[in-house]
Each structure stands twice: as structure tokens, then as C-alpha cells.
Amino acid sequence: MNKIYNEACSSPVYYIGIMSGTSLDGIDVILADFASQRPSLLYTLYQPYDRDLRHQILDLHQSSNNELHLVSMLNNKLAKYYANAVINLLNKHNIKPDSITAIGCHGQTIRHCPEPSKGYSIQLGNASLLAELTGITVVADFRSRDIAAGGQGAPLVPAFHQLMFQDQKINRAIVNIGGISNITNLSSNKKIIGFDCGPGNLLMDAWCQRHLGTKYDNNGIWAESGEVIPKLLEELISLEFFSIPPPKSTGREIFNLTWLENHLSGNEKIEDVQATLLQLTCTTITNAIRKWIPDTSEVYLCGGGARNIALSTKIRISLLNKKVALTDVLGIDADWLEALSFAWLAKQTIQGLPGNLPSVTNAKGERILGAIYQA
């Protein structure tokens, strides 16, 4: 992509952010300038996962034979993917690696089990290899420290949302619709809260992949060709997770095709199931807003699901008494907000500053997140 916007400054401070989310569609890479308090998003690049890599990642969400070897090999393969994307972005814009302070790399989540009885979250992408291949310092493993401090380790982007979008007079909510949907409540006079509210694109994409052979339902057109199945929707929404108050986070451990199939008779029209899954995403988002943050007057959408016209339209209709728009109108493209957030988290780590919000994750206090892998 071309340059998006740049607030001119005499001495740029460059960071790269890499995000590969639960949707497993590919990786988002951004270059930003942090010379001023409000960073400038300069350049972006999207690199899709090939079919084999996507299936390898999906397979590792379940235990398998020779699992440790498979994890290690995929760890290295992802690092090479990340490095290739970074190098392509820098070469395209004639930027030298030694001008970059650090890369903030979220990594690819394959397990997220933050509950006290387990207390771990695994993101793949060999940070040492990424630093070696790019010649740039890498900050990774952002979730572990927050979990060690008793937190959920997710979502981590609300602190960045607070920096960029909080208004002293307006109660705003930022809704990120990736594989999983999460909400940041930017209250004008209360503490910031954030939480995962349920599946975003994850189930819709998986159902689409299985029955159409496509990665996603473009603009929700296939879902709109079907009809919502009320009984199925009711059964899916009855899951206890949806009624648990924040803080909370989730992932493919709960929301996957096996979970969905356990609620299917096998006689449903496939397009009706897709319509129901889209409605599930809409309903769990809007219910969470009404139940946990009812004072919100403005809702801003980001992430891949924000570009799903059928989904965003349903959200707007369901929240008629609130302003609903994309984060684009606040100055940051909805597609790149999360990758920019991890560039900011890397900056926080490099500067020895906290990156979490205890009111969001329920950690015992603010913590410096991530591990630094020097180039």
C-alpha cells in the first residue's frame, strides 16, 4: 500500500508492528513514526498465509503426535514469514533496517488458557530468528507477564485505544472484530475496561472455508442469502461465557467448528448456518455493549469484520440510539489499528513503560510487557 499519512517531524522514531490474529488469514505489518505522542502511521503491508501454513496453524490448536517438533518447525516458519514481510515493506519504501528502533510482534496464538488453574498463552513466531533475519530488535511475548501477574493477558490493545481515542466528554467504545471480537470502553469519567465478547470472524470464516472453499464471506453476501435459525442462535448464545462479566478473554479453545457442530442437527441449510453465525457475532457484540457499558454513546469498529457490510449494518441497526462508525473517522484506518497497537506496545517495552491496563486484564498492577530480542 501507499503512504497513509505522516505528521512531519525533524527526527523520526520508527517502529514496526506485526499482527497475525485468530482469523488466520495472514499478517498485517505497519511502519509508524513515534516521534510525537500521537504516532503517525506511515506504511502498511498485508501478506496472506498460504493454504498449507494456515492448516499447519489450525492443526496445532489440538494435541497431536510429535507436537513439540511441529511447534518448533512452525515457530521458525512463521518467523521467516514475518521477516519476509518486514523486508518487503522496507525495501518498497527504501528504508534501512538500522533506522528502525524495534519490531513489535504479537505472534500467532495457538493456545490461550489464562485461567489460574492453567495460566498460559502461546504465540508462535521465533523472535530470535526474526531479529536475526531482519537485523532489527524484536519485542515479543506480550501476554505472559500480564498472566503471571494474575491477568487474562488479553485484550492488550485497550491501553493504546485510550491513548488515541479517549475523549473527556464522550463515552466511546472501540470494537475490534477480528477472529474474536473484543471491546474497549473509553468512559469519560470511569475506569477503562476491555474484554473479549465472543467470536468475530472466526466461525464465519471457518464455515465459509469448509463449504465454499473461500477464506471469508465477502461483505457477508453469502450470509445474507440465508435466514437466521432462531433455535440455533438461542443455543449458541446460551454458552456461559457470554454471561460472565468482564474481565474475560477467549479463543479457539471455545469457539471452533466442533463447538458449532455439537449444536447442529445436520439438516440445516448451509447458508442459514452462515446467516446465524453472522447474527451471533452481531448479537454478542451489541448485547455486551448494552449489558456491560450501557452509557456508551459512540461505537467505533475496527478489524477485518468492520469491513463486512452485512455485519456492520446489523450492528448499526441494533444500536440505533448510538453513533456507529469505523475508526477511520478518528484518524486510524480500521484495518491497521491492531498492528499499530503492537508497534506502540514495543515502544512501551523499549522505554521501560507499562503496556497493560489492570482494569482490563485484572492483573495485580501495571507491568512492562514483552521480552526484548536485541538485533
C-alpha positions, 0 to 999 in steps of 0.5 A: 500500500501507499503512504497513509499519512505522516505528521512531519517531524525533524527526527523520526522514531520508527517502529514496526508492528506485526499482527497475525490474529485468530482469523488466520488469514495472514499478517498485517505489518505497519511502519509508524513514526513515534516521534510525537505522542500521537504516532503517525502511521506511515506504511502498511503491508498485508501478506496472506498465509498460504493454504498449507501454513494456515492448516499447519496453524489450525492443526496445532490448536489440538494435541497431536503426535510429535507436537513439540517438533511441529511447534518448533518447525512452525515457530521458525516458519512463521518467523521467516514469514514475518521477516519476509514481510518486514523486508518487503515493506522496507525495501518498497519504501527504501528504508534501512533496517538500522533506522528502525528502533524495534519490531513489535510482534504479537505472534500467532496464538495457538493456545490461550488458557489464562485461567489460574488453574492453567495460566498460559498463552502461546504465540508462535513466531521465533523472535530470535530468528526474526531479529536475526533475519531482519537485523532489527530488535524484536519485542515479543511475548506480550501476554505472559507477564500480564498472566503471571501477574494474575491477568487474562493477558488479553485484550492488550490493545485497550491501553493504546485505544485510550491513548488515541481515542479517549475523549473527556466528554464522550463515552466511546467504545472501540470494537475490534472484530477480528477472529474474536471480537473484543471491546474497549470502553473509553468512559469519560469519567470511569475506569477503562475496561476491555474484554473479549465478547465472543467470536468475530470472524472466526466461525464465519470464516471457518464455515465459509472455508469448509463449504465454499472453499473461500477464506471469508464471506465477502461483505457477508453476501453469502450470509445474507442469502440465508435466514437466521435459525432462531433455535440455533442462535438461542443455543449458541448464545446460551454458552456461559461465557457470554454471561460472565462479566468482564474481565474475560478473554477467549479463543479457539479453545471455545469457539471452533467448528466442533463447538458449532457442530455439537449444536447442529442437527445436520439438516440445516441449510448451509447458508442459514448456518452462515446467516446465524453465525453472522447474527451471533457475532452481531448479537454478542457484540451489541448485547455486551455493549448494552449489558456491560457499558450501557452509557456508551454513546459512540461505537467505533469498529475496527478489524477485518469484520468492520469491513463486512457490510452485512455485519456492520449494518446489523450492528448499526441497526441494533444500536440505533440510539448510538453513533456507529462508525469505523475508526477511520473517522478518528484518524486510524484506518480500521484495518491497521489499528491492531498492528499499530497497537503492537508497534506502540506496545514495543515502544512501551517495552523499549522505554521501560513503560507499562503496556497493560491496563489492570482494569482490563486484564485484572492483573495485580498492577501495571507491568512492562510487557514483552521480552526484548530480542536485541538485533 
